[in-house]
């Protein structure tokens, strides 16, 4: 049995950090920089990076617990993490909703930011909506990633049971089976009590990507060799996808727009369409080959090395940074708009750079607190 390596993988931290910056760009309202994120040029986006890398990180964090302490203790460790993610989601919602409500009732913003996130139903009837928030039956789209993530985490003990009882074949059947029933929309979760809207991210579909990353770290799937033909194939998939994803091309060529519409079930985001999955794997392979064995090409010197180290630090604290990014995105948007800089080049640069600085500051602050510096012994002062 292969034991997961507990040492940090620089590639994992680096790409999770990249995903955090892209997610901030995507969530900043009226952000022109969002026209240049990977999602505009292909079927997959930063969400896939986040989920895939989370699967890899979970194999490192929880895999050894299952191996050394058994299913019961491994499952308990996962449940504890689910508990943490659940309350992170609740606090995120209350933090964003409370911030926007405070700004509006005090006349600090001229726009209805509460309405833009469709949060008025919560404020108009909190007695009815609060139980929905706590039971995850009320999940506005802006807050939909963490509920998906915690359900996938909750599936991890089931996957480990399948592995220990029947091997990798049982895991494959289980994961693919869940993806199929989600693809045909046989199972999903309600997103709001007053309509038939469902969770935007169906966790039973997205677990396919999570457990792909998990399986790579566990050794259930062998590492693909770096070969020219695989690189050419992956690059071809990435390039051929662009005409069916880039909005400027679709708006110019009606025939391509029609094809994109006809294959929408294969590229759908909510149920992780198969072409979306393939596109991400092609991107991941190219990125994995680009950074070299063990990520040695990330070991840069000078300014480039400093940038890589900062990105890795952000990736190491991905949950805290993700939570901060959603709060910062709304707060900075209000600040930018009230300065009258919405839609301007300077406003875009200011808002994005402020956001990046905030994410970096959160990452380093959380790392400092996790280091528990107050427990370190201090040398006695000289008399």
N, C-alpha and C positions, 0 to 999 in steps of 0.2 A: 504493500500500500504506500502510495506517495504522500509524504507529509508536506503540507503547505509551508512555504518559506515565510517566516515571520519578519524578515528584514523588509524594509520599505523598498519598493521597486520604483526607481526614479521615473520610469515611463508612466506608471500608473498615476503618480502624483502630478506629473507634468500635464498629462492630457486631461485629468480632472480639473486642474487649474485653468487650462484653456477653456474647458466647458463652462466654468463659472463665469468667466469674462463674457463669453458669448451669450449665456443665459441672461446676464444683466443687460446687455445690449438689446436682446430680444424683448425684455420686459419693460424697458424704459419707454413710456408713451411718446408717440410722435417722434421717434428717433430715426433720423435718416441713415445712421450707421447700420441699422437693421437691414438695409438693402444689400449689404455686402457680407452678411453672415452665411455660412455654408448652406443653410436651409433654402436660400434663394437659388441655389445652383444644383440642388439634388433633392432626392426624396427624403434622406435622413438629415438630422440636425443635432444640436448640442444635447437634446434630451437623450438621444441614443448613446452619446458618449457618457453621460451621467449614469444611465442605467447599466450599461455594459461594464464600466469601471466599478460601479457599486457591486456588481456581481463578483468581479475579481477581488475587490477589497473584502467582501464578505467571506470569500474562500480563505483569505489570509487571516481575518479576524476570528471567524467562527469554526473554520475547518479543523484546526488543531484541537479545539475544545471537544468536538465530536470524537476525534480520534483518540484523545488521551482520557476523556472522562465519560464517554458513552453518549447514547441518544438522550437520556434524561437531562444530563447537565448541559449538553449542547443545545437542546431545545429550550432549557431555562435561560441560557445566555441569549438566544435569539429573541425570546419573549421579552426579556429586559430591554433589548434594543428596540423592539416594536413599541414598547411602552414609552421609551424616550422619544421616538419619532412621532408617536401620536400626540404627545403633549407639545412637541415642537410645532406641529401643525396647528393645534389649538391656539397656542401663544402667537404664532405668526398671523393667524386670522385676526385675533383680537388686537394685535399690535398695529396692523395695517388699517383695519377698520376704525380703531380708536384714533389713530393719527389723522386720518382723512376727515373724520367727524369733527375732531377738535379744530382743524383748520377751517372747516366750513362754518361751524356755528360761531366762530370768533371772527368771521369775515376776513380771514387771512388768505383766501383764494376766491377768485371770481368765477371759477368753473365748478361744475358738479362732478367732482372726482369720485364721490360715493356712488353716484349713478353710473359712472363709466365702468365701474367694477361690478355693477348690478348688486349693490349691497343694501339698497333701500328696503327690500323685503325683510332683511334682518332687523333693521332699526325700526321699521314700522310695526313689526309684530315679534319682538324678541322672545316672548313667552312661548310662541309656537315654533320659532326658528332655532332657539337655543338647543332644545333636544335634538333637532336635526343636525346641528353643528357637532354636538358631542357624539352622536351615533354615526357620523359620516354619511348621513342621508341628505345633508345640505352641504354641497361642495361647489362653490363658485369656481369658474374656470381658472381664475388667476391662482387658485390655491389647490390645484388638482394633482401636482406631482407627488407630494409627500403621502397622501392617502394611497395612491398606486404603489408607492415604494414600500409602505408598511405591510400591505397585503401580500406583496411578493416575498418580503422577509418572513411573513408568517407561514408561507409555503415551504420554506427551507427545511424544517424538520421532516415534512412529508417526503421531500426529495431524498433526504438522507436515509429515511426508513426504506424507501424504494431501493436505494443503492446497496444498503447493508443486507437486505433480504433477497434481492434478485439481480444486483449488479447494474452496470451501465445501461444495458438494454431496457431495463425497467424505468430508469430515469428518462431515457430518450422517449419511451412510449408515454410516460406521464406528462412530460413537458410539451411534446408535440400534441398530445391529446387535449390538454388545456388550451393550447393555442388554436386548435381547430374548432373547439366548441365556442371559443370567443370570436373567431373569425366569422363564423356563421351566426353570431349574435344569439347564442343559446343561453349565455350567462353574462351579466353585467350588474352594475349597482346604480340605484337612483341617485341623481345629483341634486334634486330639489323636490320638496313635497307637493308643490302646486302644479307640476307639469310632468311629462314623461321623459324629460331630458335625463341622460345617463352620464356617468363619469366620462370625462373626455378621454382619459387614459384607462383603457380596460386592463386591469392588472393581470388577468388570465391570458392576455395576448402578449403583454410586454414582458412577462416572466420568461418568454423564449429567449430574449436578448440577455436578460440578467443571468440566466443559468448557462448561457453560452460562455459568458465571461467567467462564471464560477467554474465551469468544467475545464476551461483552459488552465486555470491556476491549479486545480486539483489534479491535473494530468489525465482526466477522462478523455479529453480531446488532445491529440498530439499537436505540437507546435508545427505550423506549416513551414516548409523550407523556403528560404529566400531564393527564388529562381526567376530568371528573366521572363519566362512565359507566364508565370503567375502575376508578375508585376504588370506585364503588358495587358493581360486579361482584366486585372483590376482597374488599370488606368482606362481601358476601353469602356468598362461599365460606367465609370465615373463620368467620362466625357460624353458618352452616348445618352446619359441621363439628362444632361443639361438642357437640351432643346425641349424636353417634356416637363421641366421644372422651373426654368427661368421665366419670370413673368413678362419680361420685355419681348422675348421670342414668342411666347404664347399669345401676346396681344397683337403681334405683327403677322403671325402665320396661323390662320384659322384652322388649317388642317391638323397642325400639331396640337392645337388646343382641343380639337375634337378627339384626337387619339388619347390625350391626357385625361379627358373626361371619361372615355370608355374604359381606361385601365385604372380608374380611381379606386376600385376595390382592392387592387394589388398594391396601391401606394398609400392607402388610407393610414392616417396617423393613429387614430383611436384603437384600432385592432391590429396594429403592427403588420401592415400588408407585406406580402412576401418580397416584393420588389424593393420595398423600403429596407427590409432586413438584409437583402443581398447587397444593396447599395452601401449600407453601413459596413458590412464585412469587407467590401472592396476598399473602402476608405481606411478602415482599421488596418488592413494588410499593408497598404502603401505607407501609412504612418509608422507602423511597426517596423517595416523594413528601413524606412528613412532614418530612424533614430539609432539604428544599429543594434548589434547584439548587446543585451543588457543595458541599452540606452547610452552606450559610450559616447555617441555623438552629442549628447546633452551635456557632457562634461566640458563646457567651454571655459575660456579664461577671459578676463577683462570684463567689459560692459555686457557682452553677450552672456557670460556666465552668471553675472549678477541678475540679469533679467530672468534667466532660467530658474535660478534659485528662488526668486520672488514668486514665479508662477507655481513652482513646486510647493512652496509654503502655502499658497492659496489652495492648492489641491489637497494638501494634507488636512486641512480644516474645512472640507467641502460642505458639511452639513451646516455649520455655523455661518459660513460664507454665503451659502445659498439662501438661508433665512434672511441674512442682512441684505442680500441683493434685491429681494422683493420689496423690502421696506425702503431701501435707498432709492430704488427705481421710482417709486411713487413720490417720495419726499423731494428728490432732486427735480422731478418733472414739475412739481408745484413751484419750486423755487425758480426754475428756468422760465416758466410761463409768466409768473408774476413780475419778473424782470423785463418782460416783453421780448424775450429772445427765442420764443417758440418758432421753429421753422427757419432759423438763421444759422449760418455756418458757425459763428462764434458760440451761439447757444448750444449747438450740437457738440462742439469740441469741449466746452466747459462742462456740460452735463455728463458726458461719458468719462472724461478724465477725473471729475469729482467722484463718480461712481467707482472707477478703478481704484482710486486712492482709498476710498472707504472699504472696499473689499480687502485690499492689502492690509489696511490697519486692523480690520477685524481678525484676519488670519494670524497676524503676529500677536495681537492681544490675547486671542484664545490659546495660542501655543504657549504664551507666557504663563497664563493661568493654569493650563494643564501641567506645566512643569513644576507647579507647586513650590515656587521659590521660597515661600515662608518656612518650608520644612528643611531647607538646606542649612547646615551648620555654619555659623559665622565665627570668624576668628575673634577672639577677645580683643577689645581695644587696649592699646598700649597705655600704661599709666603715665 
